[in-house]
Amino acid sequence: MPRARVVLVHGLRTSSSMWRRQLELLGGYDVVVVAIDLPGHGSRIGEPFSIDAALQEIDAALNPSGSGDADPALPRLLVGLSLGGYLSIEFAARHPDRLDGLVAASCSTRPRGAPLGGYRRLAAAIGRMPDRGRGLNDAMARLFLSPEAADDVLAGGVALDVMAPVLEAVGDLDPVRALSAIDVPVWLVNGRFDHFRLEERRMLQATRNGRLVIVPRATHLVSLIRPDDFAAIVLGAVAELDRRAASERRLRNTPEGPPNGPPDFPGQLAGANVGDPPA
């Protein structure tokens, strides 16, 4: 019997193919793993992007109706990276009863102000290139990723025309506010050298049941740079959700009912450094 249902949400301009190594690693641990394509990306290139459409796609993957693998007792873990992380945070805030845990990676800076403005100007400049930036995108992937990881990123195609509408839509999100409304356990995961971790402490403090995990020697695309470490984090989250589900089942079978007091999930100040030697 599967231990959990895990849904993987990719970053901007990439696709579900960026998760191929994670599908391989996680699939060996009795976990149902699904990687989706967001509107305008991958198999859905050419479709208009919107926040609502993206959240509908996430919900359909997390809570498949009429599917043989739709088990209401199965813990549901949502895992998003970069754009996928921002969307996953927003989904968890809007639909608290539609998931049981959240891993939000490489999205610990609010998409607003000067950083967002600079990113939008860069996207506009790239879009004016003769190939709309495809050559630059592929070259950067080959430069900073292993050959296998670069192949995974590029295999599903590159969404060349989606950057402007995505950045405009994401600029309306407030992940700090959203995190403060989320009741399920949250893992914030960042590579040590990720430029998107500037507000990780602010975002951690906003969570009710949060943990910050820093992956050493990793940059923004942490799941591709350190795939084994990232899979270990996801499997750790699965184990926590599995344990909580078992505890809730025992409580339901106890005549006295659940005890009073705070949950036993590690509190919002908890943290970990994956792969670092013990102090």
WOZICOR-V186167 format. One record per helix or strand. SS is the DSSP state (H for helix, E for strand). FROM is the first residue (numbers start at 0). LEN is the number of residues. Records with the same first field share a line. If there is no record, write none. Layout:
BEGIN
SS->FROM-LEN, FROM-LEN
END
This chain:
BEGIN
E->3-6, 30-6, 74-7, 100-5, 184-7, 209-6, 269-5
H->15-11, 41-3, 50-12, 82-12, 95-3, 112-15, 133-11, 146-9, 162-8, 174-6, 199-7, 221-4, 226-26
END
